[in-house]
Amino acid sequence: MMKMLKPMQNQTPSDYESSGEAMPQVMAVLDRFQGVITRLGIDYAQYRLIVGVKLKLANREHVGLGATVNTNKPAQHPLRTSFLLYLVIGVLFAVYLVSGPVFYMLSAYFGILFVMTFLSMLTSFSGMMLDPHDHPIFTVRGVSNRTLNAARLTVVGMYLLLTVAALGLPGLVPIFIRFGILAFLGQLVAVLLLALFSFTLALFLYLVVLRYFDGERLKNILNIVQIAMMIGIYVGSQILPRVSTNMLLTSDVTPRFIWYYILVVPMWFAGLPLLAMGKVTLLSVLMSVMAVLVTVVLTGVYAKNAGNFEQYLEKLNNSNGTRHKQGWYFRLTQKLFARSQAERTYFDFGWSIIREEREFKLRVYPQLAYGMIIPIILLFSFVSIGDALGNSLELIRKFAPYMLLGLFMGIPFGLWSLNFSAQPLAMRLFQRVPLQQHGLLLRGIINAMFARICLPLMLFLLVIFSAVGGVKGFLTSVAMIVLMYALTITFGRMMFGADLPFSQEFSPTNKGGTAKIQWLQMGIMLGVMVIAVAGGFLNSLIYAGAWAVIGVVLIVIMGSGYKNGVHFDVRRV
């Protein structure tokens, strides 16, 4: 990279035509806007080279949904794979626009599109947006913060635009067929505006967090913000079905103004196609104004502070320099999960590494957020069924404790991520310090991950489900936690081979394991549904107790398996 940067000041766009750069068509489009980009205070030669470098790196990392698909074939471009997968999803979403009440149809469509777009920002592109490692490399070569930030956002924005195009363009076809060319153009503008809104909203939230926090607190807050945004987006998307009774409107009837529609952000973008269809009402005008005005304001605020974004990212490379004092929760869980002194040492070791591994948190926390979202969505479904049957509260009491199992969907990905570290060579320590029992090291680290990342979320849901289900809900929830812990140490033993934990660097060459994890998660989802449905209908403590007994038996069996069946090859570090 340093060799590529050295001559950047003297290069022109024509110098790159035969350089084997990634996506030459995209770079050619950028060349047409060279004058505009330069007038924004950006060094175009530097900007163009950095964009090219980042595109090459992003292609190698299989950005987007294609990251979970095996793209080892030379002719198969990872971006093309990701685009085609999103296009299939977009075709399925277009079904919402084929028929039905126009206002509800558009609101539901933009709600789903907003969820998918914003989650793409958080799960697929947050690593590119929040990567602080290239800042010192480029800035020492005279690259300004504004130029570097523009290059970073160009790459992220390009991938997001392709994602939104794949998701949103199929929906334009039924709009054109049903309502004509003006509605088609209004829908197109609304889709592009939604993409820009999602983009700037994520940037604005990250900017605020980076501005007001630093050190380890910043890293923790970023993870919390990501989880909160994912849960908030999913829960918010469930509001649309709840207000559907007020949307029973045909395509020939103008929608009535109801004040709380304005609080549902995705509904704003339905205003533009409604106006294009000739439905000029207070509601459609107000929604269109909100969509345009809020997007412009967020874009302007971020543009004014774009240079500071790169400066704030440097905080992610800095530590506050203070020694962490272990609190009561650590001491309690250490005593609970680690009996011998050696295992307590390994528990402390794993706890400390997980606390410092920012990449681990950025990868695993969103997966656990999905696990928290699933119980919420299923409970909404039970409320809908219960409303039809007249006993929604009773259904929630029966099924809610089993929804805890949804959290287990994120645990296999967390176990797999324990293989990787930002400093894998540090594990060479065990080439000098002999391990008496390799299994205790593995179990201590897995227990630390479970106690630090998974158990707090389980306890949070335990309190909620106990309040809803009473004593039976509490006991059933405890049984499900025991089962999940047993499955965690079982899967942990199965997923580790001869390599020490934290002994590999997370890179595109070893990223293929995510595809297997996704298949495993699909199997887990099926198992969770079977256990939950059976448990809800049986509504018996005997059923829950049986699963708890199975969990205890697994824990005992795996205890001997860890002691006698684990052996790491420390020479492979």
C-alpha positions as CSV (number, residue, x, y, z in Angstrom):
1,M,0.0,0.0,0.0
2,M,2.8,2.4,0.8
3,K,4.3,1.8,-2.7
4,M,0.9,2.7,-4.2
5,L,0.7,5.9,-2.2
6,K,4.1,7.2,-3.0
7,P,3.5,8.5,-6.5
8,M,-0.1,9.5,-6.0
9,Q,0.5,13.3,-6.3
10,N,1.7,13.0,-10.0
11,Q,-1.0,10.6,-11.3
12,T,-3.9,11.4,-13.5
13,P,-7.0,9.3,-14.2
14,S,-5.5,8.1,-17.5
15,D,-2.6,6.6,-15.6
16,Y,-5.0,4.1,-14.0
17,E,-6.6,2.7,-17.1
18,S,-4.3,-0.2,-17.5
19,S,-3.4,-0.6,-13.8
20,G,-5.7,-3.6,-13.2
21,E,-7.8,-1.6,-10.8
22,A,-11.1,-2.9,-9.3
23,M,-14.3,-1.9,-11.0
24,P,-12.9,0.3,-13.8
25,Q,-16.4,1.3,-14.8
26,V,-17.0,2.9,-11.4
27,M,-13.7,4.7,-11.5
28,A,-14.6,6.1,-15.0
29,V,-17.8,7.5,-13.5
30,L,-15.8,9.2,-10.7
31,D,-13.6,10.7,-13.4
32,R,-16.6,12.5,-14.9
33,F,-17.2,14.2,-11.5
34,Q,-13.5,15.2,-10.9
35,G,-14.3,18.9,-11.1
36,V,-17.2,18.7,-8.6
37,I,-15.2,16.6,-6.2
38,T,-12.2,19.0,-6.3
39,R,-14.4,22.0,-5.6
40,L,-15.5,20.2,-2.4
41,G,-12.0,20.6,-1.1
42,I,-10.9,17.0,-1.9
43,D,-7.6,16.1,-3.5
44,Y,-8.9,14.1,-6.4
45,A,-5.7,12.2,-7.2
46,Q,-5.4,11.0,-3.6
47,Y,-9.2,10.4,-3.4
48,R,-9.2,8.2,-6.6
49,L,-6.3,6.1,-5.5
50,I,-7.7,5.4,-2.0
51,V,-11.1,4.5,-3.5
52,G,-9.4,2.0,-5.8
53,V,-7.4,0.5,-3.0
54,K,-10.5,0.2,-0.8
55,L,-12.5,-1.4,-3.6
56,K,-9.9,-4.1,-4.0
57,L,-9.8,-4.8,-0.3
58,A,-13.6,-4.8,-0.1
59,N,-13.9,-7.3,-3.0
60,R,-11.4,-9.6,-1.3
61,E,-13.5,-9.5,1.9
62,H,-16.8,-10.3,0.0
63,V,-18.7,-7.4,1.4
64,G,-22.4,-7.8,1.9
65,L,-24.7,-10.8,1.8
66,G,-22.2,-12.5,-0.5
67,A,-19.8,-12.8,2.5
68,T,-21.6,-15.9,3.6
69,V,-21.5,-17.6,0.2
70,N,-18.6,-19.6,-1.1
71,T,-17.1,-17.6,-4.0
72,N,-13.9,-19.5,-4.6
73,K,-14.6,-19.8,-8.3
74,P,-12.4,-17.4,-10.2
75,A,-15.2,-16.2,-12.5
76,Q,-17.6,-15.6,-9.7
77,H,-17.3,-12.0,-8.5
78,P,-18.3,-11.6,-4.8
79,L,-20.2,-8.4,-5.5
80,R,-22.2,-10.1,-8.3
81,T,-23.2,-12.9,-5.9
82,S,-24.3,-10.4,-3.2
83,F,-26.3,-8.4,-5.7
84,L,-28.1,-11.5,-7.1
85,L,-29.0,-12.6,-3.6
86,Y,-30.4,-9.2,-2.7
87,L,-32.2,-9.1,-6.0
88,V,-34.0,-12.3,-5.2
89,I,-35.1,-10.8,-1.9
90,G,-36.2,-7.7,-3.7
91,V,-38.4,-9.7,-6.0
92,L,-40.1,-11.3,-3.0
93,F,-40.6,-7.8,-1.5
94,A,-42.2,-6.6,-4.7
95,V,-45.2,-8.9,-4.0
96,Y,-46.4,-6.3,-1.5
97,L,-47.0,-3.9,-4.4
98,V,-48.9,-6.2,-6.7
99,S,-52.3,-5.6,-5.1
100,G,-54.0,-4.3,-2.0
101,P,-54.8,-0.9,-0.4
102,V,-52.2,1.5,-1.8
103,F,-51.3,3.4,1.4
104,Y,-50.8,0.2,3.5
105,M,-49.1,-1.4,0.5
106,L,-46.5,1.4,0.2
107,S,-46.0,1.7,4.0
108,A,-45.3,-2.0,4.4
109,Y,-43.0,-2.0,1.5
110,F,-40.9,0.9,2.6
111,G,-40.9,-0.5,6.2
112,I,-39.3,-3.7,5.0
113,L,-36.9,-1.9,2.7
114,F,-35.8,0.4,5.5
115,V,-35.1,-2.5,7.8
116,M,-33.0,-4.3,5.2
117,T,-31.1,-1.2,4.2
118,F,-30.3,0.0,7.7
119,L,-29.4,-3.5,8.9
120,S,-27.0,-3.7,5.9
121,M,-25.3,-0.6,7.2
122,L,-24.9,-2.1,10.6
123,T,-23.9,-5.7,9.8
124,S,-22.1,-5.5,6.4
125,F,-20.6,-2.1,6.2
126,S,-19.9,-1.0,9.8
127,G,-16.4,-2.6,9.6
128,M,-15.6,-0.4,6.6
129,M,-17.1,2.7,8.1
130,L,-15.4,2.3,11.5
131,D,-12.0,1.0,10.5
132,P,-9.3,3.3,12.1
133,H,-6.3,1.4,10.9
134,D,-5.8,3.2,7.6
135,H,-6.0,6.7,9.0
136,P,-2.3,6.8,10.2
137,I,-1.2,5.2,7.0
138,F,-2.8,7.8,4.7
139,T,-2.4,10.9,6.9
140,V,1.4,10.6,7.1
141,R,1.4,10.8,3.3
142,G,-0.3,14.1,3.4
143,V,-3.9,13.0,2.9
144,S,-6.4,15.3,4.6
145,N,-9.2,14.0,6.8
146,R,-11.8,15.3,4.3
147,T,-10.3,13.4,1.4
148,L,-9.9,10.2,3.4
149,N,-13.5,10.4,4.7
150,A,-14.9,11.1,1.2
151,A,-13.1,8.0,-0.2
152,R,-14.3,5.9,2.7
153,L,-17.9,7.0,2.3
154,T,-17.7,6.6,-1.5
155,V,-16.9,2.9,-1.2
156,V,-19.6,2.3,1.5
157,G,-22.1,4.4,-0.4
158,M,-21.5,2.5,-3.6
159,Y,-22.1,-0.9,-2.0
160,L,-25.1,0.4,-0.2
161,L,-26.5,1.9,-3.5
162,L,-26.1,-1.5,-5.2
163,T,-27.8,-3.2,-2.2
164,V,-30.8,-0.8,-2.3
165,A,-31.0,-1.1,-6.1
166,A,-31.2,-4.9,-5.9
167,L,-33.9,-4.6,-3.1
168,G,-35.9,-1.7,-4.4
169,L,-35.8,-1.8,-8.2
170,P,-38.0,-4.9,-8.6
171,G,-40.8,-3.1,-6.7
172,L,-40.8,-0.4,-9.5
173,V,-42.3,-2.8,-12.0
174,P,-45.7,-3.4,-10.3
175,I,-45.9,0.3,-9.5
176,F,-45.4,1.2,-13.2
177,I,-47.9,-1.4,-14.3
178,R,-50.6,-0.3,-11.8
179,F,-50.2,3.5,-11.6
180,G,-48.1,4.7,-14.5
181,I,-44.9,6.6,-15.2
182,L,-45.4,9.4,-12.7
183,A,-45.9,6.9,-9.8
184,F,-42.9,5.0,-11.1
185,L,-40.7,8.1,-10.9
186,G,-42.0,9.0,-7.5
187,Q,-41.3,5.5,-6.2
188,L,-37.8,5.7,-7.7
189,V,-37.0,9.0,-6.0
190,A,-38.4,7.6,-2.7
191,V,-36.2,4.5,-2.8
192,L,-33.1,6.6,-3.5
193,L,-34.1,9.0,-0.7
194,L,-34.6,6.2,1.7
195,A,-31.1,4.9,0.9
196,L,-29.6,8.3,1.5
197,F,-31.6,8.7,4.8
198,S,-30.4,5.3,6.1
199,F,-26.8,6.1,5.1
200,T,-26.7,9.5,6.8
201,L,-28.7,8.3,9.9
202,A,-26.1,5.6,10.6
203,L,-23.2,8.1,10.0
204,F,-24.9,10.7,12.2
205,L,-25.4,8.2,15.1
206,Y,-21.8,7.0,14.8
207,L,-20.5,10.6,14.7
208,V,-22.3,11.5,17.9
209,V,-21.0,8.4,19.7
210,L,-17.5,9.0,18.5
211,R,-17.7,12.6,19.5
212,Y,-18.7,12.2,23.1
213,F,-17.0,8.9,24.2
214,D,-13.5,7.7,24.2
215,G,-11.3,4.8,25.4
216,E,-12.8,1.4,26.3
217,R,-16.1,3.1,27.0
218,L,-16.3,4.2,23.3
219,K,-15.9,0.6,22.1
220,N,-18.5,-0.7,24.5
221,I,-21.0,2.1,23.6
222,L,-20.5,1.4,19.9
223,N,-21.5,-2.2,20.4
224,I,-24.5,-1.2,22.6
225,V,-25.6,1.3,20.0
226,Q,-25.4,-1.3,17.2
227,I,-27.5,-3.8,19.2
228,A,-30.0,-1.1,20.3
229,M,-30.4,0.2,16.7
230,M,-30.9,-3.4,15.3
231,I,-33.6,-4.2,18.0
232,G,-35.2,-0.8,17.6
233,I,-35.4,-1.1,13.8
234,Y,-37.0,-4.6,14.0
235,V,-39.4,-3.7,16.8
236,G,-40.3,-0.5,14.9
237,S,-41.0,-2.5,11.8
238,Q,-43.7,-4.3,13.7
239,I,-45.7,-1.1,14.3
240,L,-46.9,-1.2,10.7
241,P,-49.0,-4.4,11.1
242,R,-50.4,-3.0,14.4
243,V,-51.9,0.1,12.7
244,S,-53.2,-1.9,9.7
245,T,-56.8,-1.6,10.9
246,N,-56.6,2.1,10.2
247,M,-55.2,1.5,6.7
248,L,-58.1,-0.4,5.2
249,L,-58.1,1.9,2.2
250,T,-58.4,1.0,-1.5
251,S,-56.2,2.5,-4.1
252,D,-59.0,4.9,-5.0
253,V,-59.5,6.3,-1.6
254,T,-57.3,9.0,-0.1
255,P,-55.7,8.1,3.2
256,R,-57.0,9.8,6.4
257,F,-54.6,11.8,8.5
258,I,-53.8,10.1,11.8
259,W,-51.1,11.8,13.9
260,Y,-49.1,8.8,14.9
261,Y,-48.4,7.8,11.3
262,I,-45.8,10.6,11.4
263,L,-43.9,8.7,14.1
264,V,-43.3,5.7,11.9
265,V,-40.3,6.8,9.9
266,P,-40.5,4.4,6.9
267,M,-44.0,5.7,6.2
268,W,-42.5,9.1,5.3
269,F,-41.2,7.8,2.0
270,A,-44.6,6.6,0.9
271,G,-45.6,10.2,0.6
272,L,-43.7,10.9,-2.6
273,P,-45.3,8.1,-4.7
274,L,-48.7,9.0,-3.2
275,L,-48.2,12.6,-4.5
276,A,-47.1,11.3,-7.9
277,M,-50.3,9.2,-8.0
278,G,-52.3,12.4,-7.5
279,K,-53.3,11.7,-3.9
280,V,-52.5,15.2,-2.6
281,T,-53.6,15.2,1.0
282,L,-52.3,16.7,4.3
283,L,-50.9,13.3,5.2
284,S,-49.0,12.7,1.9
285,V,-47.6,16.2,1.8
286,L,-46.5,16.1,5.4
287,M,-44.8,12.7,4.9
288,S,-43.0,13.9,1.8
289,V,-41.8,17.0,3.6
290,M,-40.5,15.0,6.5
291,A,-38.7,12.5,4.2
292,V,-36.9,15.3,2.3
293,L,-36.3,17.7,5.2
294,V,-34.9,15.2,7.7
295,T,-32.7,13.6,5.1
296,V,-31.3,17.0,4.0
297,V,-30.7,18.1,7.6
298,L,-28.9,14.9,8.5
299,T,-26.8,15.1,5.4
300,G,-25.9,18.8,6.0
301,V,-24.9,18.2,9.7
302,Y,-22.7,15.2,8.8
303,A,-21.1,17.0,5.8
304,K,-20.1,19.9,8.1
305,N,-18.4,17.5,10.5
306,A,-17.1,14.9,7.9
307,G,-13.4,15.8,8.6
308,N,-13.9,15.3,12.3
309,F,-15.2,11.7,11.7
310,E,-11.7,10.5,10.7
311,Q,-10.2,12.3,13.7
312,Y,-12.7,10.7,16.1
313,L,-12.0,7.2,14.7
314,E,-8.5,7.5,16.1
315,K,-10.0,7.0,19.5
316,L,-10.7,3.4,18.6
317,N,-7.0,2.8,18.5
318,N,-6.4,4.4,21.9
319,S,-6.9,2.9,25.3
320,N,-7.6,4.9,28.4
321,G,-4.5,3.4,29.9
322,T,-6.1,2.4,33.2
323,R,-6.1,-1.1,34.5
324,H,-9.5,-2.7,34.5
325,K,-10.9,-3.6,37.9
326,Q,-13.0,-6.7,37.8
327,G,-16.5,-6.1,39.3
328,W,-18.9,-8.2,41.3
329,Y,-20.4,-9.8,38.2
330,F,-17.0,-11.1,37.1
331,R,-16.2,-12.5,40.5
332,L,-19.7,-14.1,40.8
333,T,-19.6,-15.8,37.4
334,Q,-16.0,-16.8,37.8
335,K,-16.9,-18.7,41.0
336,L,-20.0,-20.2,39.3
337,F,-18.4,-21.4,36.1
338,A,-14.8,-22.1,37.2
339,R,-14.1,-24.4,40.1
340,S,-10.3,-25.1,40.1
341,Q,-7.7,-22.3,40.3
342,A,-6.3,-23.2,36.9
343,E,-9.7,-22.9,35.2
344,R,-10.3,-19.6,37.0
345,T,-7.1,-18.3,35.6
346,Y,-8.2,-19.3,32.1
347,F,-11.6,-17.8,32.7
348,D,-9.9,-14.5,33.6
349,F,-7.7,-14.8,30.5
350,G,-10.6,-15.3,28.1
351,W,-12.7,-12.6,29.8
352,S,-9.8,-10.1,29.4
353,I,-9.2,-10.9,25.7
354,I,-12.9,-10.7,24.8
355,R,-13.1,-7.4,26.5
356,E,-10.3,-6.0,24.4
357,E,-11.2,-7.6,21.1
358,R,-13.2,-4.9,19.3
359,E,-13.5,-6.9,16.1
360,F,-14.9,-9.9,18.0
361,K,-17.6,-7.6,19.5
362,L,-18.5,-6.1,16.2
363,R,-19.0,-9.5,14.7
364,V,-20.7,-11.3,17.5
365,Y,-23.0,-8.6,19.1
366,P,-25.1,-8.2,16.0
367,Q,-25.6,-11.9,15.8
368,L,-26.8,-12.0,19.4
369,A,-29.1,-9.0,18.6
370,Y,-30.7,-11.1,15.9
371,G,-31.2,-13.7,18.7
372,M,-33.0,-11.1,20.9
373,I,-35.1,-9.9,18.0
374,I,-36.5,-13.3,17.2
375,P,-38.3,-13.7,20.6
376,I,-39.7,-10.2,20.2
377,I,-41.0,-11.0,16.7
378,L,-42.5,-14.3,17.7
379,L,-44.2,-12.7,20.7
380,F,-45.8,-10.1,18.3
381,S,-47.0,-13.0,16.2
382,F,-48.5,-14.7,19.3
383,V,-50.2,-11.4,20.2
384,S,-51.8,-11.3,16.7
385,I,-53.0,-14.9,17.0
386,G,-54.2,-14.3,20.5
387,D,-56.2,-11.2,19.4
388,A,-58.0,-13.4,16.9
389,L,-58.7,-16.0,19.6
390,G,-59.3,-13.6,22.4
391,N,-56.6,-14.9,24.7
392,S,-53.3,-13.2,23.7
393,L,-52.0,-12.8,27.3
394,E,-52.5,-16.5,28.0
395,L,-50.6,-17.4,24.8
396,I,-47.7,-15.1,25.8
397,R,-47.5,-16.7,29.3
398,K,-47.3,-20.2,27.7
399,F,-44.8,-19.5,24.9
400,A,-42.6,-16.6,26.2
401,P,-40.1,-18.5,28.3
402,Y,-39.2,-20.8,25.4
403,M,-38.5,-17.7,23.2
404,L,-35.2,-17.5,25.2
405,L,-33.9,-20.2,23.0
406,G,-33.8,-17.7,20.2
407,L,-30.6,-16.2,21.7
408,F,-28.8,-19.5,21.0
409,M,-28.8,-18.6,17.3
410,G,-26.0,-16.2,17.8
411,I,-23.9,-18.4,20.1
412,P,-22.3,-20.7,17.4
413,F,-21.0,-17.6,15.5
414,G,-19.5,-16.4,18.8
415,L,-17.9,-19.8,19.4
416,W,-16.4,-19.8,15.9
417,S,-15.1,-16.2,16.3
418,L,-13.1,-17.4,19.4
419,N,-10.6,-18.8,16.9
420,F,-9.6,-15.3,15.8
421,S,-7.8,-12.3,17.4
422,A,-6.2,-9.0,16.3
423,Q,-2.9,-10.3,17.8
424,P,-2.8,-14.1,17.2
425,L,0.9,-14.3,17.7
426,A,0.4,-13.5,21.4
427,M,-0.8,-17.1,21.8
428,R,2.8,-18.2,21.3
429,L,3.0,-17.6,25.0
430,F,1.9,-21.2,25.4
431,Q,4.9,-22.5,23.5
432,R,6.9,-21.3,26.5
433,V,4.4,-21.8,29.3
434,P,3.3,-25.5,29.2
435,L,-0.5,-26.3,29.4
436,Q,-1.2,-29.0,32.0
437,Q,-4.8,-29.5,30.8
438,H,-5.7,-28.1,27.4
439,G,-9.4,-28.7,27.9
440,L,-9.5,-26.4,31.0
441,L,-8.1,-23.5,28.8
442,L,-10.9,-24.1,26.2
443,R,-13.7,-24.5,28.7
444,G,-12.5,-21.5,30.7
445,I,-12.6,-19.3,27.5
446,I,-16.0,-20.6,26.4
447,N,-17.4,-20.0,29.9
448,A,-16.0,-16.5,29.9
449,M,-17.7,-15.8,26.5
450,F,-21.0,-17.2,27.8
451,A,-20.9,-15.3,31.1
452,R,-19.7,-12.0,29.6
453,I,-21.8,-11.8,26.4
454,C,-24.7,-14.2,26.5
455,L,-25.8,-14.6,30.1
456,P,-26.6,-10.9,30.7
457,L,-29.0,-10.9,27.7
458,M,-30.6,-14.2,29.0
459,L,-31.1,-12.7,32.5
460,F,-32.7,-9.6,31.0
461,L,-35.2,-11.7,29.1
462,L,-35.6,-13.9,32.2
463,V,-36.8,-10.9,34.2
464,I,-39.3,-9.9,31.5
465,F,-40.7,-13.4,30.9
466,S,-40.9,-14.1,34.7
467,A,-43.0,-10.9,35.1
468,V,-45.3,-12.1,32.4
469,G,-45.5,-15.8,33.3
470,G,-45.1,-15.8,37.0
471,V,-43.4,-18.7,38.9
472,K,-43.9,-21.1,36.0
473,G,-42.4,-18.6,33.6
474,F,-39.4,-18.2,35.9
475,L,-38.7,-21.9,36.3
476,T,-39.2,-22.6,32.6
477,S,-36.8,-19.7,31.7
478,V,-34.2,-21.1,34.1
479,A,-34.5,-24.5,32.4
480,M,-34.0,-23.0,29.0
481,I,-30.8,-21.1,30.2
482,V,-29.4,-24.4,31.6
483,L,-30.2,-26.1,28.2
484,M,-28.5,-23.2,26.3
485,Y,-25.4,-23.4,28.5
486,A,-25.2,-27.2,27.9
487,L,-25.5,-26.7,24.2
488,T,-22.9,-23.9,24.3
489,I,-20.1,-26.1,25.8
490,T,-21.2,-29.0,23.6
491,F,-20.9,-27.0,20.4
492,G,-17.7,-25.4,21.7
493,R,-16.1,-28.8,22.1
494,M,-17.2,-29.8,18.6
495,M,-16.1,-26.6,16.8
496,F,-12.5,-26.5,18.0
497,G,-9.7,-28.7,16.6
498,A,-6.0,-28.6,17.1
499,D,-5.6,-24.8,16.9
500,L,-5.5,-22.7,20.1
501,P,-8.3,-20.1,20.6
502,F,-7.4,-16.6,19.5
503,S,-4.5,-18.0,17.4
504,Q,-5.7,-17.0,13.9
505,E,-6.1,-13.6,12.3
506,F,-9.6,-12.9,10.9
507,S,-9.0,-12.4,7.1
508,P,-10.8,-13.1,3.8
509,T,-8.9,-16.4,3.4
510,N,-10.5,-18.0,6.5
511,K,-13.9,-16.3,6.3
512,G,-15.5,-19.2,4.5
513,G,-16.7,-20.8,7.8
514,T,-19.5,-18.3,8.0
515,A,-21.5,-20.2,5.4
516,K,-21.4,-23.3,7.6
517,I,-22.4,-21.2,10.6
518,Q,-25.5,-19.9,8.7
519,W,-26.6,-23.4,7.8
520,L,-26.2,-24.3,11.5
521,Q,-28.2,-21.3,12.5
522,M,-31.0,-22.3,10.2
523,G,-31.1,-25.8,11.9
524,I,-31.1,-24.1,15.3
525,M,-34.0,-21.9,14.3
526,L,-36.0,-25.0,13.3
527,G,-35.1,-26.7,16.6
528,V,-36.1,-23.7,18.6
529,M,-39.5,-23.5,16.8
530,V,-40.2,-27.2,17.5
531,I,-39.2,-26.9,21.2
532,A,-41.1,-23.7,21.7
533,V,-44.3,-24.7,20.0
534,A,-44.4,-28.1,21.9
535,G,-43.6,-26.3,25.2
536,G,-46.3,-23.7,24.7
537,F,-49.0,-26.2,23.8
538,L,-48.0,-28.6,26.6
539,N,-47.6,-25.8,29.1
540,S,-46.0,-28.2,31.6
541,L,-43.2,-27.8,34.1
542,I,-42.4,-31.5,33.5
543,Y,-41.6,-30.7,29.8
544,A,-39.3,-27.8,30.8
545,G,-37.8,-29.9,33.5
546,A,-37.0,-32.7,31.1
547,W,-35.0,-30.3,29.0
548,A,-33.2,-29.0,32.1
549,V,-32.2,-32.6,33.0
550,I,-31.0,-33.2,29.4
551,G,-28.9,-30.1,29.8
552,V,-27.4,-31.2,33.1
553,V,-26.5,-34.6,31.7
554,L,-24.8,-32.9,28.7
555,I,-22.8,-30.7,31.1
556,V,-21.6,-33.7,33.1
557,I,-20.7,-35.7,29.9
558,M,-18.9,-32.8,28.4
559,G,-17.0,-32.1,31.6
560,S,-15.0,-35.4,31.1
561,G,-14.8,-34.7,27.4
562,Y,-13.0,-31.4,28.0
563,K,-10.6,-33.0,30.5
564,N,-9.6,-35.9,28.4
565,G,-10.4,-35.2,24.8
566,V,-8.8,-31.7,24.0
567,H,-5.3,-31.3,22.8
568,F,-4.0,-28.2,21.0
569,D,-0.9,-28.2,18.8
570,V,0.8,-25.0,20.1
571,R,3.4,-25.2,17.3
572,R,0.7,-24.1,14.8
573,V,0.4,-20.6,16.2
